[in-house]
């Protein structure tokens, strides 16, 4: 994307009013309907494929539950109230109010609770921040399991049609996943146009399939009565509680729903849920229950058994396409999550490619894509069926949901100014439900639930190590720098030689002379006619308005201090930011600029800071991060790098 295109992009962004007030204006009429249609494909793909396996897994033989009318009504009652309490009330009504200037997701929520009161208040929030990071890390495990279980459960419908396909289920699933991940580099702009309509067809089919059986067994509607769920627990005891681990599969798209809020806004997502998604899901689940009332043997795969024989193959194809769409949403979410983490300083710089000239949120991160692909293929080969994969699914998401509830309490108290009794009452209600699901899912850990926890723990270690390592590195570099005023006194005592051009020295500390400037002076003993001390600041909000993106301070004698600010949903672009400096009275010839960067070589030592193994890990991550030249979009032929040896 050219600089001119990017400037136009920023202009358009301001024109719609979102940059100035932090929120998208509420859409209306046809525009609202179109956004709701788009939200179907991106936001509800994950939860929309749950009928393929959720109800079936609730009668898994491991629970030892009889497929009796009382148990069918009990499980359906739990499914109904899970969708109402967790999704409709908790996420749609309350959690989506906790937006970080229009953006959602647990990392944006964590950024929202960061206090402005300095290090002491930050330290008091340290545990909450760590919880938010751990919840973020767990979503990577979810992003690995969702494509595998969604595609595998859809393809398994071929086995219902005819045993001929049984040996080919795994190869077909692997082939679809490989094509899906290879496609990511092309971007989702073109395919995104058909995601919404296709998902709409899928939800209509879900509703029709369920309605067909509800008409035959209308008694199934009695499951709306919560007494059936309560009696189910009383009657079945421990197995009845543990079945919540499978019931939870119906709400696993809740966190993805919140994370994708920034793409469409809250109004279209709410409209799509109450007008289309919720009715379609309930009709399908109740239809599966009606089928089991008439034919308990259909419990092996109630979704496909409720399908007429003539429609089986088209439904398998449609289900596979819906699974691919659901997988695409999780993969795209992992890309966005990674970019947010990089911008907030929790992960090293990675290569981020923009796949659309119109939508800055559409990105592709090769490293994350290939890691997810290898993990998904490994999961399919290791677990072999969607039933086995379901045992690994839910532990990570329930943990993240519990953390979201805790963070929401802080937001309700401090951002919304709720009284303590109101915020605490709502939090306790949500925690009762969340902890019940969480406790039931803990039983899945030996059967595969350990996998997302291991992935989450590994990502959490990487994120905290990188954050702490950067703090230590900044301390070490500050120890070797001097205040800028002192540097000016030193150089003018030597009558410096000034050469033509503009030199930009990048540094994280705007008050000190950058290490690269010190090295350049010590070795070359020259200064450019114009010297810019540049700091790039990552704001704890999604986007920074163009009017606030750059600040310029003239220091005298050709020296300038420039601070560029970018939100955690933006890719830093230094040349673009410097071009914006002309609005602050500083006109720069972009072709005449030389960028001086410091390149640190890190060595682990026994000095106070981190454990040796974490220092070595940080050094490894630093060596494998992409260069500052690429990350900040600097023209390579205008960059000069100066090396520095740093002992951690």
Residue pairs with C-beta under 8 A, 6 or more apart in sequence:
1 9
1 354
1 357
3 575
3 576
3 579
3 590
5 357
6 573
6 576
7 576
7 579
9 358
9 360
10 19
10 546
10 576
11 546
13 19
13 543
13 546
14 20
14 545
14 546
14 547
16 24
16 25
17 24
17 25
18 24
18 25
18 102
18 543
19 543
19 544
19 545
19 546
20 545
20 547
22 101
22 102
22 541
23 99
23 101
23 102
24 102
24 265
26 265
26 267
27 35
27 265
27 267
27 268
32 267
32 268
32 271
33 271
35 264
35 265
35 267
35 268
36 264
36 268
36 269
36 271
36 272
36 275
36 276
37 196
37 197
37 200
37 272
38 192
38 195
38 196
38 263
38 264
38 268
39 196
39 260
39 263
39 264
39 268
39 269
39 272
40 48
40 195
40 196
40 199
40 200
40 203
40 272
40 276
40 277
41 192
41 194
41 195
41 196
41 197
41 198
41 199
41 325
41 329
42 192
42 195
42 196
42 260
42 263
42 264
42 329
42 332
43 256
43 257
43 260
43 261
43 263
43 264
43 269
43 272
43 329
44 199
44 203
44 253
44 257
44 272
44 273
44 277
45 195
45 199
45 253
45 322
45 325
45 326
45 327
45 328
45 329
46 146
46 150
46 252
46 253
46 256
46 326
46 329
46 330
47 87
47 250
47 251
47 252
47 253
47 254
47 256
47 257
47 277
47 281
48 199
48 202
48 203
48 206
48 253
48 277
48 280
48 281
48 322
48 326
49 150
49 153
49 154
49 319
49 322
49 323
49 326
50 249
50 250
50 251
50 252
50 253
50 281
51 206
51 281
51 284
51 285
51 288
51 303
52 150
52 153
52 154
52 303
52 319
52 323
52 386
53 149
53 153
53 249
53 303
53 386
53 387
53 390
54 79
54 246
54 247
54 249
54 250
54 285
55 75
55 79
55 250
55 285
55 288
55 289
55 302
55 303
56 299
56 300
56 301
56 302
56 303
56 387
57 246
57 249
57 387
57 390
58 75
58 79
58 243
58 246
58 247
59 65
59 67
59 71
59 75
59 292
59 299
60 246
60 387
60 390
63 239
63 242
63 243
63 246
64 239
65 71
65 236
65 239
65 240
65 243
67 292
67 296
67 299
68 296
69 293
70 228
70 231
70 232
70 235
71 232
71 235
71 236
72 220
72 223
72 289
72 292
72 293
73 220
73 222
73 223
73 228
73 232
73 289
74 223
74 228
74 229
74 231
74 232
74 233
74 235
74 236
74 240
75 232
75 243
75 247
75 289
76 220
76 223
76 228
76 285
76 286
76 289
77 223
77 224
77 225
77 226
77 227
77 228
77 229
77 232
78 229
78 232
78 243
78 244
78 247
79 247
79 250
79 285
80 223
80 224
80 282
80 285
81 226
81 229
82 247
82 248
82 250
82 251
82 433
82 437
83 250
83 251
83 278
83 281
83 282
85 430
85 433
86 251
86 254
86 401
86 433
86 434
87 251
87 253
87 254
87 257
87 273
87 278
88 273
88 274
88 278
90 254
90 405
90 430
90 433
91 254
91 257
91 258
92 257
92 269
92 270
92 273
92 274
94 408
94 426
95 104
95 258
95 404
95 408
96 104
96 258
96 261
96 266
96 269
96 270
97 266
97 416
98 104
98 109
98 112
98 407
98 408
98 411
98 415
99 108
99 261
99 262
99 266
100 108
100 109
100 111
100 112
100 541
100 542
101 541
101 542
101 543
102 261
102 262
102 265
102 542
103 261
103 262
103 542
103 569
104 258
104 259
104 260
104 261
104 262
105 255
105 258
105 259
105 260
105 261
105 262
105 333
105 336
105 337
105 340
106 132
106 135
106 136
106 139
106 255
106 258
106 259
106 400
106 403
106 404
106 407
107 132
107 133
107 136
107 337
107 340
107 341
107 344
107 568
108 262
108 340
108 542
108 568
109 132
109 404
109 407
109 408
109 411
110 128
110 129
110 132
110 133
110 135
110 136
110 407
111 344
111 540
111 541
111 568
112 411
112 415
113 125
113 128
113 129
113 132
113 407
113 410
113 411
113 414
114 122
114 125
114 129
114 540
115 121
115 122
115 124
115 125
122 129
128 406
128 407
128 410
130 464
131 403
131 406
131 407
132 403
132 407
133 346
133 460
133 463
133 464
134 399
134 403
134 456
134 460
135 399
135 400
135 403
135 404
136 337
136 341
136 459
136 463
137 455
137 456
137 457
137 458
137 459
137 460
137 463
138 396
138 397
138 399
138 400
138 452
138 453
138 455
138 456
139 255
139 259
139 333
139 334
139 337
139 396
139 400
140 334
140 337
140 455
140 456
140 459
141 396
141 451
141 452
141 453
141 454
141 455
141 456
142 252
142 255
142 256
142 330
142 396
142 397
142 400
142 452
143 330
143 331
143 333
143 334
143 372
144 372
144 375
144 376
144 379
144 452
144 455
145 379
145 389
145 392
145 393
145 396
145 451
145 452
146 252
146 326
146 327
146 330
146 393
147 177
147 180
147 323
147 326
147 327
147 330
147 331
147 372
147 376
148 173
148 177
148 376
148 379
148 380
148 383
148 389
149 386
149 389
149 390
149 393
150 322
150 323
150 324
150 326
150 327
151 173
151 176
151 177
151 180
151 320
151 323
151 324
151 327
152 169
152 173
152 380
152 385
152 386
152 389
153 319
153 323
153 386
154 316
154 319
154 320
154 322
154 323
155 169
155 172
155 173
155 176
155 316
155 320
156 169
156 301
156 385
156 386
157 301
157 303
157 304
157 312
157 315
157 316
157 319
158 165
158 168
158 169
158 172
158 316
159 165
159 166
159 169
160 301
160 304
160 305
160 312
161 304
161 312
161 313
161 316
165 172
170 380
170 381
170 384
173 380
174 377
174 380
174 381
176 320
176 324
177 327
177 373
177 376
177 377
177 380
178 373
178 377
180 324
180 327
180 328
180 331
181 331
181 369
181 370
181 372
181 373
181 376
183 191
184 331
184 364
184 369
185 353
185 355
185 364
185 366
185 369
186 355
187 355
187 356
187 362
187 364
188 195
188 328
188 332
188 355
188 362
189 355
189 356
189 358
189 359
189 362
191 328
192 362
195 325
195 328
198 321
198 322
198 325
199 322
199 325
200 276
201 318
202 318
202 319
202 321
202 322
203 276
203 277
203 280
203 281
204 280
205 315
205 318
206 280
206 281
206 283
206 284
207 279
207 280
207 283
207 284
209 284
209 287
209 303
209 306
209 307
209 315
210 280
210 282
210 283
210 284
210 285
210 286
210 287
210 288
210 290
210 306
211 283
211 287
212 287
212 306
213 287
213 288
213 290
213 291
213 294
213 306
214 220
214 221
214 283
214 286
214 287
214 290
216 290
216 294
217 290
217 291
217 293
217 294
219 293
220 286
220 289
220 290
220 293
221 286
222 228
223 286
223 289
232 240
233 240
233 241
234 240
236 243
241 436
241 439
241 440
242 440
242 443
243 440
244 436
244 437
244 439
244 440
244 441
245 394
245 437
245 440
245 441
245 443
245 444
246 390
247 437
248 394
248 397
248 398
248 437
248 440
248 441
249 390
249 393
249 394
250 281
250 285
252 393
252 394
252 397
254 397
254 401
255 397
255 400
255 401
255 404
256 329
256 330
256 333
257 269
258 404
259 333
259 336
259 337
260 269
260 329
260 333
261 269
262 361
262 542
262 569
263 361
284 303
287 306
288 302
288 303
288 306
291 298
291 302
291 305
291 306
292 298
292 299
292 302
295 305
298 305
298 306
304 312
304 315
304 316
307 315
331 369
331 372
332 362
334 368
334 372
335 363
335 364
335 365
335 368
335 369
336 361
336 363
336 569
338 347
338 350
338 365
338 368
339 352
339 363
339 365
339 568
339 569
339 571
340 568
340 569
341 347
341 463
342 348
342 349
342 350
342 352
343 538
343 566
343 567
343 568
343 569
343 570
343 572
344 538
344 540
344 568
345 466
345 467
345 470
345 538
346 463
346 464
346 466
346 467
347 462
347 463
347 466
348 466
348 621
348 622
348 624
348 625
349 625
349 626
349 627
349 628
349 630
349 631
350 365
350 367
350 368
350 625
350 626
351 365
351 366
351 367
351 626
351 630
352 363
352 364
352 365
352 571
353 363
353 364
353 365
353 366
354 360
354 362
354 363
354 364
354 571
355 362
355 363
355 364
356 362
360 569
360 570
360 571
361 569
363 571
375 455
379 389
379 392
379 451
380 389
383 389
383 391
383 392
383 448
388 447
388 448
389 448
391 444
391 447
391 448
391 449
392 444
392 447
392 448
392 449
392 450
392 451
392 452
393 444
393 452
394 437
394 441
394 444
394 449
395 441
395 442
395 444
395 445
395 449
395 452
395 453
396 452
396 453
396 455
396 456
398 434
398 437
398 438
398 441
399 438
399 453
399 456
401 434
401 437
401 438
402 431
402 434
402 435
402 438
405 427
405 430
405 431
405 434
406 427
406 431
408 427
408 430
409 423
409 424
409 427
412 418
412 422
412 423
412 426
412 427
413 420
413 423
441 449
442 449
445 453
461 617
462 617
462 621
465 610
465 614
465 617
465 618
465 621
466 618
466 621
468 609
468 610
468 614
468 618
469 610
469 614
469 615
469 618
469 621
469 622
469 648
472 609
472 610
472 648
473 600
473 602
473 646
473 648
474 508
474 509
476 646
476 647
476 648
477 508
477 509
477 515
477 598
477 600
477 644
477 646
478 509
478 512
480 515
480 644
481 509
481 512
481 513
481 514
481 515
481 518
482 490
482 512
482 513
482 518
483 511
483 512
483 513
484 511
484 512
484 513
484 533
484 555
486 513
487 513
487 517
487 518
487 521
488 557
488 559
491 521
491 527
494 525
496 521
496 525
496 526
496 527
497 525
497 526
497 527
498 526
498 527
498 528
498 529
498 558
499 526
499 527
499 528
499 529
500 528
500 529
500 592
501 528
501 529
501 530
501 592
501 593
501 594
502 528
502 529
502 530
502 531
502 532
502 588
502 589
502 592
502 593
502 594
503 520
503 527
503 528
503 530
503 531
503 532
503 593
503 594
503 596
504 532
504 534
504 574
504 578
504 593
504 594
504 595
504 596
505 514
505 516
505 517
505 520
505 531
505 532
505 533
505 534
505 596
506 514
506 516
506 534
506 535
506 536
506 574
506 595
506 596
506 597
506 598
506 628
506 632
507 513
507 514
507 515
507 516
507 517
507 533
507 534
507 535
507 598
508 535
509 535
510 533
510 535
510 561
510 563
513 533
514 533
514 596
514 598
515 598
515 642
515 644
516 596
516 597
516 598
516 642
517 531
517 533
517 596
519 598
519 642
519 644
520 526
520 596
520 640
520 642
521 527
527 558
528 558
528 594
529 558
530 558
530 560
531 558
531 559
531 560
532 559
532 560
532 561
532 562
532 578
533 555
533 559
533 560
533 561
533 562
534 562
534 563
534 564
534 574
534 578
535 561
535 562
535 563
535 564
536 563
536 564
536 565
536 566
536 572
536 574
536 577
536 632
537 563
537 564
537 565
537 566
538 565
538 566
538 567
538 568
538 572
539 565
539 566
539 567
539 568
540 568
541 567
541 568
542 567
542 568
542 569
542 570
543 567
543 569
543 570
544 565
544 566
544 567
544 570
546 580
548 565
549 564
549 565
549 566
549 577
549 580
550 562
550 563
550 564
550 565
550 577
550 578
550 580
550 581
550 583
550 584
551 562
551 563
551 565
551 584
552 560
552 561
552 562
552 581
552 584
552 585
552 586
553 560
553 561
553 562
554 560
555 561
560 586
562 577
562 578
562 581
562 586
564 572
564 574
564 577
564 578
566 572
566 573
566 577
571 633
572 631
572 632
572 633
573 632
573 633
574 595
574 632
574 633
574 634
575 590
575 633
575 634
575 635
576 633
578 588
578 590
578 593
579 588
579 590
581 587
581 588
582 588
593 638
594 638
594 639
594 640
595 629
595 634
595 635
595 638
595 639
595 640
596 640
596 641
596 642
597 628
597 629
597 639
597 640
597 641
597 642
598 641
598 642
598 643
598 644
599 641
599 642
599 643
599 644
600 622
600 643
600 644
600 645
600 646
601 643
601 644
601 645
601 646
602 615
602 618
602 619
602 622
602 623
602 646
602 648
603 619
603 645
603 646
603 647
603 648
604 612
604 615
604 616
604 619
604 648
605 615
605 647
605 648
606 612
607 647
607 648
609 615
609 648
610 618
610 648
615 648
618 648
619 648
628 634
629 636
629 639
629 641
